[in-house]
Amino acid sequence: MKKIGIVGIGGVGGYFGGLLAKKYEGSDQVQVYFMARGEHGEAIREKGLTVETTTGNFVAHPTLVSADPTELGPMDLLLICTKSYSLEQSLEQYSACITPDTVLLPLLNGVDSKERIKAVLPQNEVWDGCVYVVSRYLEPGLVKETGGIGRLIFGAADGTPEKLKQAETLFGDAGFKVLHPDNILSSIWEKFLFISSMSSTLVYFEETIGPVLNTPAHRQLLVSLLEELKAVARAQHITLPEDISQRHLDMMARLPHDSITSMYSDFLNGNKTETESLTGYVVRLGQRLQVPVPTFDKVYTALRQKVKQ
């Protein structure tokens, strides 16, 4: 995997892509390419990408920064770090970077990314992946990580073992907290429980995580969302730890008091949000599986009145 492309240099792509670019700067074995445009892309080209983290700050200089797929050329591994609603558009935009041998690893919020990519690129190897990271794009050329989690989980039951192992090594050497579990679907759903419930709750109450956890009624709504989503997962025969709700509540409690999710950040900034992928998807799946999700129904109805469609 000589050429690694990062689509979407926001909080997720900037943090993990930044670590990759920093590690392999000047390497003749691995080259890291950023797909970025506008002022952000220009700032990175001129000065590099500044990444502020809980363990120290650094500046990353990728091999090339461009939004022109013909200039970037074909990739061996493509990390897709866009918003979930931009997935198909990004695949089309960078189709010139994708050959039948390109492996795609989506690091999006949601649980249906692989399925959506395979619908467009049925012949390609597509892995499942998710991240736990609190990271934000602040301004052109600057991304900031807080919370100190920074974990990437990936895998594929039908993936090429040699390629999976190679990627795990590349990620680990770049400083990732990386996991390659045998049952990647369970890991994807564990993350989905976390981000779906937390994002839906924060936007619903228009609060950061601290006040939500410290207000009994708000906390109870969050717990109800977690439990309903567990029931939906069980209906699909997804195996989750019995104490997953408490684990996630404990993880949220360890975050800074003012932590928010990317969906709440987008809401506050008046941008399009991932409400359909993180809240509406659960409502629709619950209906299909005949699993009651009354709290999700209530929250989704409220969010549709609030968010930019």
Secondary structure, DSSP 8 states (H G I E B T S, - for coil): --EEEEE--SHHHHHHHHHHHHHTTT-SS-EEEEE--HHHHHHHHHH-EEEEETTEEEEE--SEEES-HHHH---SEEEE-S-GGGHHHHHHHTGGG--TT-EEEE--SSS-HHHHHHHH-TTSEE-EEEEEEEEEEEETTEEEEEEEEEEEEEE-TTS-HHHHHHHHHHHHHTT-EEE--S-HHHHHHHHHHHHHHHHHHHHHHT--HHHHHHSHHHHHHHHHHHHHHHHHHHHTT----TTHHHHHHHHHHHS-TT---HHHHHHHTT-B--HIIIIIHHHHHHHHHT---HHHHHHHHHHHHHSB-
